[in-house]
Amino acid sequence: MTKPGPKPMVKPKWHPMDDLTEMQRRFVDHLVHNQGRTTLTKAALEAGYSPARATIEGSELMDNPKVVKYYRYKLNEINRSYTVTNSNYLLRQQRLSEALEKKGKEEKCGIFENLIGKASGQFVETHLHGDISELSKQEKMHEIRRLKRIQKETIDPVASKKLIGRHSDK
């Protein structure tokens, strides 16, 4: 019986940066981090290419498929970090609220607190559409009671369970 040998090493996942030289990587990094505020020539100079050839190098680098692939990878990486998700939206609102509080502007924090509550599902916003003036007094009172019940159910889950139990008996 033969003993099993050591497990083969898992080949590391390929990364677009693997095929680039250090200067090519620095060129792309400078372009990406200074988007719209730099030129190919300036990026080549920052990456360490000679001033005499910086214009040519910048142009040639953007014709290199490996450099372009890394450039697209870096742009996508940055764009993904700016994608709005529920968690990073909440975090942003919390930071803005805390910044206002530190500046002594607590009265303005309410706006962000409201947004945080809505985004986390803690606050429910109700919009009524229709002309309330056309309702009779009895219909208005019935609608007010209905809205108060909904509000109470939303705020107090224990009361909500009691109301559900009461309605299920009917």
Helices and strands as residue ranges (DSSP letters): G 16-19, H 22-33, H 40-47, H 54-61, H 65-81, H 86-102, G 106-108, H 109-119, G 132-134, H 137-155, H 157-168
